[in-house]
Amino acid sequence: MNFDITQQVYSVSSLTRELKNLVESKYRFIQVQGEISSLKRAYSGHAYFTLKDDSAQLKSVLFKGTARYLEKAIEDGQQVICHGRISIYEPRGDYQLIVDSVDFQGAGLLQQRFEKLKKKLEAEGLFATERKKKLTPFPKEIVILTSPTGAAIHDFLNIWRKRGFPTQITLFPVRVQGNGAAAEIANALTTVNREFPGSDMIVLCRGGGSLEDLWAFNEEVLARAIGRSKLPVVSAVGHEVDFSISDFCADFRAATPTAAAEALIPDALLLQRQVNHFQQSLTTSLLDTIENYQYQVNQNRRLLGDMDSIFTNTTLRLDHVTQKLHKVILAQLEREQLRCKEQFVRLQNNSPVTKLKIQKQRLDHYHEKLLFLFSKSMEKRETQLGQHAALLDAVSPLATLARGYSISSKIDSKSGKKTLLRDSVQVQQGDRIELRLHKGTFDCEVI
């Protein structure tokens, strides 16, 4: 039995040096794609990190002089393509990538994942308009899923305080960035649906950031949780230009947390002004109606002529009763005014909570009145829409076809082009004709 055994004995240093020369000569200019992790910046300004994928990792170093020319700083979690060369660090015998430049392709890869998931969920109907739940215009309680230390919740609460509407805000703290954040938010949605069933809506709240920062809101697990939620879900993630999968799945999408607060929480002062305006308009309308009826009564009395004497005694009695009733009403009004003044003084000495309850009752009343007016307006619009639809159906060419008419087109034998026929001189013997009926078409030949 023969063995090919080299007689040369290497030292560790010499073997490592030969391997270093071999590796560096073969892998001088390479590109490696992966995710940055375990990033550390030394006092010297050099950056040491690991470039990894699903099954392997590669130690890498980015020197300070090279880092100055990058379009942006590298961070953990970024998907990148690093250009450089492979080298072996002799003191430790580690091989590593010496990075010359970084191509930030992570956003492009994430965008591809985003578009793929978007198409999948859209095909399943998760974005369908008919699945979306309506939001109440006057919410009593809103549950916010967000980070308690982020700027987004402070922006939301600032608008809530300015509006002055008695909506209760419940903060449910969750992580809004990083690994596991999407699953944590999804579990929180399930918990809120179970423990806060009386809430009016759930708001997913997070400020702006890069695509990587907002990626938790593009995960399928969160999209499914939003679709399962029995409570309406509002997505207020990022800035105006940021769109996430959560935006498409949610029942309502707000451009920013501030915009969400402005859209969801009514302005108490504005509502009061609108109520006052409607009250004044109603009073003016009633006065005009009474004046019009009074004018008609005077006209009718002049037309009656001599019959006026028949009603003289009745008129006198009516005037007497009216004066008496007027005095009674004035006396009652004075008593009620006195009681109101006493109650007003007592209310001033009570807590603000009582005042808020009274205002809430008034707002509920005006809310019902507004909903009634809105309902009447919608009924009127639906009636108009039905009339327009009937008119369109009456003049539709399809209706003409339904009465037995047809449309004839000549088919060019070479190009297949169809020409609408209006005169028999347009056809000759042997031409192909297409007839379109109310239901279906068929071809025929001129004989």
C-alpha positions as CSV (number, residue, x, y, z in Angstrom):
1,M,0.0,0.0,0.0
2,N,1.5,3.3,-1.1
3,F,0.9,6.6,0.6
4,D,1.7,10.0,-0.9
5,I,3.1,11.8,2.1
6,T,4.9,15.1,1.8
7,Q,8.2,15.4,3.5
8,Q,7.8,19.1,4.1
9,V,6.9,20.3,7.6
10,Y,5.2,23.7,7.8
11,S,5.2,26.0,10.7
12,V,1.9,27.6,11.6
13,S,3.1,30.9,10.4
14,S,4.4,29.7,7.1
15,L,1.3,27.7,6.3
16,T,-0.9,30.6,7.2
17,R,1.1,32.9,5.1
18,E,0.9,30.6,2.1
19,L,-2.8,30.2,2.5
20,K,-3.1,34.0,2.8
21,N,-1.2,34.5,-0.5
22,L,-3.3,31.8,-2.2
23,V,-6.7,33.3,-1.0
24,E,-5.8,36.9,-1.7
25,S,-4.5,36.1,-5.2
26,K,-7.7,34.2,-6.1
27,Y,-10.3,36.4,-4.4
28,R,-9.0,39.9,-5.1
29,F,-12.2,41.4,-6.5
30,I,-15.4,39.8,-5.3
31,Q,-18.9,40.8,-4.4
32,V,-20.7,39.2,-1.4
33,Q,-24.4,39.7,-0.6
34,G,-25.8,39.3,2.9
35,E,-27.2,40.9,6.0
36,I,-25.1,43.1,8.4
37,S,-25.0,41.9,12.0
38,S,-22.9,42.2,15.1
39,L,-21.7,45.6,14.0
40,K,-19.0,47.2,16.2
41,R,-17.1,50.4,15.7
42,A,-13.7,50.7,17.2
43,Y,-12.1,53.8,18.6
44,S,-10.0,54.0,15.5
45,G,-13.1,54.5,13.4
46,H,-12.9,51.1,11.7
47,A,-16.1,49.1,11.6
48,Y,-16.1,45.3,12.2
49,F,-19.2,43.2,11.4
50,T,-20.5,39.9,10.2
51,L,-22.0,39.4,6.8
52,K,-24.5,36.5,7.0
53,D,-27.3,34.7,5.2
54,D,-29.5,31.8,6.2
55,S,-26.7,29.2,6.5
56,A,-23.3,30.9,6.8
57,Q,-21.5,34.0,8.0
58,L,-18.4,35.9,7.0
59,K,-16.3,38.3,9.2
60,S,-15.8,41.6,7.5
61,V,-14.0,44.9,8.2
62,L,-14.7,48.4,6.8
63,F,-11.8,50.8,7.4
64,K,-12.4,54.4,8.4
65,G,-11.0,55.8,5.2
66,T,-13.3,53.8,3.1
67,A,-16.4,54.4,5.2
68,R,-16.2,58.2,4.5
69,Y,-17.1,57.6,0.9
70,L,-20.3,55.5,1.5
71,E,-23.6,57.1,0.6
72,K,-24.8,56.3,4.2
73,A,-23.7,54.6,7.3
74,I,-24.0,50.9,7.7
75,E,-26.3,49.5,10.4
76,D,-27.3,46.1,11.7
77,G,-30.1,44.4,9.8
78,Q,-29.2,46.0,6.4
79,Q,-29.2,43.9,3.3
80,V,-26.1,44.9,1.3
81,I,-23.7,43.8,-1.4
82,C,-20.1,44.3,-0.2
83,H,-17.3,44.8,-2.8
84,G,-13.8,43.9,-1.7
85,R,-11.2,41.1,-1.3
86,I,-10.8,38.1,0.9
87,S,-7.8,38.2,3.3
88,I,-6.5,36.1,6.2
89,Y,-5.6,37.8,9.5
90,E,-2.5,35.8,10.4
91,P,-2.4,36.4,14.2
92,R,-5.7,34.6,14.6
93,G,-5.8,32.6,11.4
94,D,-9.3,34.1,10.6
95,Y,-10.3,34.8,7.1
96,Q,-12.3,38.0,6.5
97,L,-13.6,40.3,3.8
98,I,-11.8,43.6,3.4
99,V,-14.7,45.9,2.2
100,D,-13.9,48.5,-0.4
101,S,-17.4,49.7,-1.1
102,V,-21.0,48.9,-0.1
103,D,-24.0,48.7,-2.4
104,F,-27.1,49.2,-0.3
105,Q,-29.4,46.8,-2.1
106,G,-31.4,45.8,1.0
107,A,-34.2,48.2,0.2
108,G,-34.6,46.7,-3.2
109,L,-34.7,43.2,-1.9
110,L,-37.2,44.2,0.8
111,Q,-39.2,46.0,-1.9
112,Q,-39.4,42.8,-3.9
113,R,-40.6,40.9,-0.8
114,F,-43.1,43.7,-0.2
115,E,-44.6,43.5,-3.7
116,K,-44.7,39.7,-3.6
117,L,-46.7,39.7,-0.3
118,K,-48.9,42.5,-1.5
119,K,-49.9,40.6,-4.6
120,K,-50.6,37.5,-2.6
121,L,-52.8,39.1,0.0
122,E,-54.6,41.2,-2.6
123,A,-55.4,38.1,-4.6
124,E,-56.9,36.6,-1.4
125,G,-59.1,39.6,-1.0
126,L,-57.5,40.9,2.2
127,F,-57.5,44.4,0.8
128,A,-61.1,44.4,-0.5
129,T,-63.1,47.5,0.3
130,E,-66.2,45.5,1.3
131,R,-64.2,43.8,4.1
132,K,-63.3,47.1,5.8
133,K,-65.2,48.1,8.9
134,K,-66.7,51.6,9.3
135,L,-65.3,53.9,11.9
136,T,-67.5,55.7,14.4
137,P,-67.3,59.5,13.9
138,F,-67.4,60.1,17.7
139,P,-65.2,57.4,19.4
140,K,-65.5,56.9,23.1
141,E,-62.4,54.8,23.5
142,I,-59.3,54.3,21.3
143,V,-56.6,51.7,22.0
144,I,-53.2,52.6,20.6
145,L,-50.5,50.0,19.8
146,T,-47.1,51.8,19.8
147,S,-43.9,52.3,21.6
148,P,-44.5,54.4,24.8
149,T,-41.2,56.3,24.3
150,G,-41.6,57.2,20.6
151,A,-42.4,60.6,19.1
152,A,-45.5,59.2,17.4
153,I,-47.6,58.7,20.6
154,H,-46.7,62.2,21.7
155,D,-47.8,63.7,18.4
156,F,-51.1,61.8,18.7
157,L,-51.7,62.9,22.3
158,N,-51.0,66.5,21.5
159,I,-53.8,66.6,18.9
160,W,-56.1,64.7,21.3
161,R,-55.5,67.4,24.0
162,K,-56.1,70.2,21.6
163,R,-59.4,68.8,20.3
164,G,-60.9,68.6,23.8
165,F,-63.2,65.8,22.9
166,P,-63.9,63.3,25.7
167,T,-62.3,60.2,24.0
168,Q,-60.6,57.8,26.3
169,I,-57.1,56.9,25.1
170,T,-55.6,53.5,26.1
171,L,-51.9,52.9,25.4
172,F,-50.9,49.3,24.8
173,P,-47.1,49.2,24.6
174,V,-45.4,47.1,21.9
175,R,-42.2,47.1,20.0
176,V,-42.5,48.7,16.6
177,Q,-39.1,47.8,15.1
178,G,-36.7,44.9,15.0
179,N,-37.0,41.1,15.0
180,G,-40.2,39.8,16.5
181,A,-41.9,43.1,16.5
182,A,-44.5,42.1,13.9
183,A,-45.5,39.0,15.9
184,E,-45.7,41.1,19.1
185,I,-48.0,43.6,17.5
186,A,-50.1,40.7,16.1
187,N,-50.5,39.1,19.5
188,A,-51.4,42.6,21.0
189,L,-54.2,42.9,18.4
190,T,-55.6,39.6,19.5
191,T,-55.3,40.6,23.2
192,V,-57.0,44.0,22.7
193,N,-59.9,42.3,20.8
194,R,-60.4,39.9,23.7
195,E,-59.8,42.3,26.6
196,F,-61.2,45.6,25.2
197,P,-64.2,44.5,23.2
198,G,-66.0,47.8,24.0
199,S,-63.4,49.9,22.3
200,D,-64.3,51.8,19.1
201,M,-61.0,51.1,17.2
202,I,-57.4,50.1,17.4
203,V,-54.6,52.4,16.1
204,L,-51.3,51.1,14.9
205,C,-49.0,54.1,15.5
206,R,-45.4,54.6,14.5
207,G,-43.3,57.5,13.2
208,G,-41.3,57.6,10.0
209,G,-38.1,55.7,9.1
210,S,-36.4,53.7,6.4
211,L,-38.0,50.6,4.8
212,E,-36.0,48.4,7.1
213,D,-37.2,50.4,10.2
214,L,-40.9,50.0,9.1
215,W,-40.6,46.4,8.0
216,A,-42.5,45.0,11.0
217,F,-45.6,46.5,9.4
218,N,-45.0,44.6,6.2
219,E,-45.0,41.1,7.8
220,E,-47.7,38.6,6.8
221,V,-48.3,37.6,10.5
222,L,-49.4,41.2,11.2
223,A,-51.5,41.4,8.0
224,R,-53.4,38.3,9.0
225,A,-54.0,39.6,12.5
226,I,-55.4,42.8,11.1
227,G,-57.7,40.8,8.9
228,R,-59.0,38.8,11.9
229,S,-59.6,41.8,14.1
230,K,-63.3,42.3,15.0
231,L,-62.5,45.9,16.0
232,P,-61.8,48.4,13.3
233,V,-58.0,48.9,12.8
234,V,-56.4,52.2,11.8
235,S,-52.9,52.2,10.3
236,A,-50.9,55.4,11.1
237,V,-47.4,54.3,10.2
238,G,-44.5,56.4,8.8
239,H,-44.8,59.6,6.8
240,E,-47.1,60.6,3.9
241,V,-45.0,58.8,1.3
242,D,-44.6,55.6,3.3
243,F,-47.0,52.7,2.5
244,S,-47.0,49.4,4.3
245,I,-48.9,46.2,4.0
246,S,-50.7,47.2,7.2
247,D,-52.0,50.3,5.4
248,F,-53.7,48.1,2.8
249,C,-55.1,45.6,5.3
250,A,-56.4,48.2,7.8
251,D,-59.9,49.6,7.8
252,F,-58.5,53.1,7.5
253,R,-55.1,54.5,6.6
254,A,-53.7,57.8,8.0
255,A,-50.6,59.4,6.4
256,T,-49.0,60.1,9.8
257,P,-49.8,59.7,13.5
258,T,-50.8,63.4,13.7
259,A,-53.1,62.9,10.7
260,A,-54.7,59.9,12.4
261,A,-55.5,61.9,15.5
262,E,-57.0,64.8,13.4
263,A,-59.1,62.3,11.4
264,L,-60.3,60.2,14.3
265,I,-60.9,62.6,17.1
266,P,-63.6,65.3,16.6
267,D,-62.9,68.9,17.4
268,A,-65.2,69.8,20.3
269,L,-65.1,73.5,19.6
270,L,-65.8,73.1,15.9
271,L,-68.8,70.8,16.8
272,Q,-70.2,73.3,19.2
273,R,-69.9,76.0,16.5
274,Q,-71.7,73.8,14.0
275,V,-74.4,73.0,16.5
276,N,-74.9,76.7,17.3
277,H,-75.1,77.4,13.5
278,F,-77.7,74.7,13.0
279,Q,-79.7,76.0,15.9
280,Q,-79.7,79.5,14.6
281,S,-80.6,78.3,11.1
282,L,-83.5,76.3,12.5
283,T,-84.7,79.2,14.6
284,T,-84.6,81.5,11.6
285,S,-86.4,78.9,9.4
286,L,-89.2,78.5,12.1
287,L,-89.7,82.2,12.4
288,D,-89.9,82.6,8.6
289,T,-92.5,79.8,8.5
290,I,-94.6,81.3,11.3
291,E,-94.5,84.7,9.6
292,N,-95.6,83.1,6.3
293,Y,-98.5,81.3,8.0
294,Q,-99.5,84.6,9.7
295,Y,-99.5,86.3,6.3
296,Q,-101.7,83.5,4.8
297,V,-104.1,83.8,7.8
298,N,-104.4,87.6,7.3
299,Q,-105.1,87.0,3.6
300,N,-107.7,84.4,4.4
301,R,-109.4,86.6,7.0
302,R,-109.8,89.4,4.4
303,L,-111.3,86.9,2.0
304,L,-113.8,85.8,4.6
305,G,-115.3,89.4,4.8
306,D,-118.6,89.5,6.8
307,M,-117.9,86.2,8.4
308,D,-115.4,88.0,10.6
309,S,-118.1,88.9,13.1
310,I,-118.8,85.2,13.6
311,F,-115.4,84.7,15.0
312,T,-115.3,87.9,17.1
313,N,-116.3,86.3,20.4
314,T,-114.0,83.3,19.8
315,T,-111.2,85.7,19.0
316,L,-111.8,87.7,22.2
317,R,-111.8,84.5,24.2
318,L,-108.7,83.3,22.4
319,D,-107.0,86.6,23.2
320,H,-108.0,86.3,26.8
321,V,-106.8,82.7,27.0
322,T,-103.6,83.7,25.2
323,Q,-102.9,86.5,27.6
324,K,-103.6,84.3,30.5
325,L,-101.4,81.6,29.1
326,H,-98.8,84.2,28.3
327,K,-98.8,85.3,32.0
328,V,-98.6,81.7,33.1
329,I,-95.7,80.9,30.8
330,L,-93.9,84.1,31.9
331,A,-94.4,83.1,35.5
332,Q,-93.2,79.6,34.8
333,L,-90.3,80.9,32.8
334,E,-89.3,83.2,35.7
335,R,-89.4,80.2,38.1
336,E,-87.4,78.1,35.7
337,Q,-84.9,80.9,35.2
338,L,-84.5,81.2,38.9
339,R,-84.1,77.4,39.2
340,C,-81.6,77.5,36.3
341,K,-79.6,80.2,38.1
342,E,-79.5,78.1,41.3
343,Q,-78.5,75.1,39.3
344,F,-75.9,77.0,37.4
345,V,-74.3,78.1,40.7
346,R,-74.4,74.6,42.0
347,L,-72.9,73.3,38.8
348,Q,-70.1,75.8,38.9
349,N,-69.2,74.3,42.3
350,N,-69.2,70.8,41.0
351,S,-66.3,68.9,39.4
352,P,-65.4,69.2,35.7
353,V,-66.4,65.5,35.2
354,T,-70.1,66.5,35.7
355,K,-69.8,69.3,33.1
356,L,-68.2,66.9,30.7
357,K,-71.1,64.4,31.1
358,I,-73.7,67.1,30.4
359,Q,-71.8,68.2,27.3
360,K,-71.6,64.6,26.3
361,Q,-75.4,64.2,26.5
362,R,-75.9,67.3,24.4
363,L,-73.4,66.0,21.8
364,D,-75.1,62.6,21.7
365,H,-78.4,64.4,20.9
366,Y,-76.8,66.5,18.2
367,H,-75.0,63.4,16.9
368,E,-78.4,61.6,16.5
369,K,-79.8,64.7,14.8
370,L,-76.8,65.0,12.4
371,L,-77.0,61.3,11.6
372,F,-80.7,61.7,10.8
373,L,-80.0,64.6,8.5
374,F,-77.2,62.7,6.9
375,S,-79.5,59.7,6.4
376,K,-82.1,61.9,4.7
377,S,-79.4,63.3,2.4
378,M,-78.2,59.8,1.5
379,E,-81.7,58.7,0.7
380,K,-82.1,61.7,-1.6
381,R,-78.8,60.9,-3.3
382,E,-79.8,57.2,-3.8
383,T,-83.1,58.2,-5.4
384,Q,-81.3,60.5,-7.8
385,L,-78.8,57.8,-8.6
386,G,-81.6,55.4,-9.4
387,Q,-83.2,57.9,-11.7
388,H,-79.9,58.5,-13.5
389,A,-79.3,54.8,-13.8
390,A,-82.7,54.2,-15.3
391,L,-82.1,57.0,-17.8
392,L,-78.7,55.5,-18.8
393,D,-80.3,52.1,-19.2
394,A,-83.0,53.6,-21.5
395,V,-80.4,55.1,-23.9
396,S,-77.9,52.2,-23.7
397,P,-77.1,50.5,-27.0
398,L,-77.4,47.2,-25.2
399,A,-81.1,48.0,-24.6
400,T,-81.5,48.5,-28.3
401,L,-79.9,45.1,-29.0
402,A,-82.2,43.5,-26.4
403,R,-85.3,44.6,-28.5
404,G,-84.1,42.5,-31.4
405,Y,-81.7,44.7,-33.3
406,S,-78.2,43.6,-34.2
407,I,-74.9,45.2,-35.3
408,S,-73.3,44.0,-38.5
409,S,-69.5,44.2,-39.2
410,K,-67.6,43.1,-42.2
411,I,-64.5,41.0,-41.4
412,D,-61.4,41.6,-43.6
413,S,-60.2,38.1,-44.7
414,K,-56.5,39.1,-44.6
415,S,-56.1,41.4,-41.6
416,G,-59.2,40.3,-39.6
417,K,-60.2,44.0,-39.2
418,K,-63.9,44.6,-38.6
419,T,-65.7,47.4,-40.4
420,L,-69.2,48.6,-39.2
421,L,-71.8,48.2,-42.0
422,R,-74.3,51.0,-42.8
423,D,-75.1,50.3,-46.5
424,S,-75.5,47.1,-48.5
425,V,-73.1,48.3,-51.1
426,Q,-70.3,47.8,-48.6
427,V,-70.5,44.0,-49.1
428,Q,-70.0,41.6,-52.0
429,Q,-70.7,37.9,-52.5
430,G,-68.5,35.7,-50.4
431,D,-67.7,38.4,-47.7
432,R,-67.7,37.3,-44.1
433,I,-70.1,39.2,-41.8
434,E,-70.2,39.2,-38.0
435,L,-73.6,39.8,-36.4
436,R,-73.7,40.9,-32.8
437,L,-77.0,40.3,-31.0
438,H,-78.1,41.1,-27.5
439,K,-76.5,37.8,-26.3
440,G,-73.6,36.5,-28.3
441,T,-72.3,36.9,-31.9
442,F,-72.0,34.7,-35.0
443,D,-70.4,34.8,-38.4
444,C,-72.1,34.4,-41.7
445,E,-71.2,34.6,-45.4
446,V,-72.9,36.8,-48.2
447,I,-74.3,34.5,-50.9
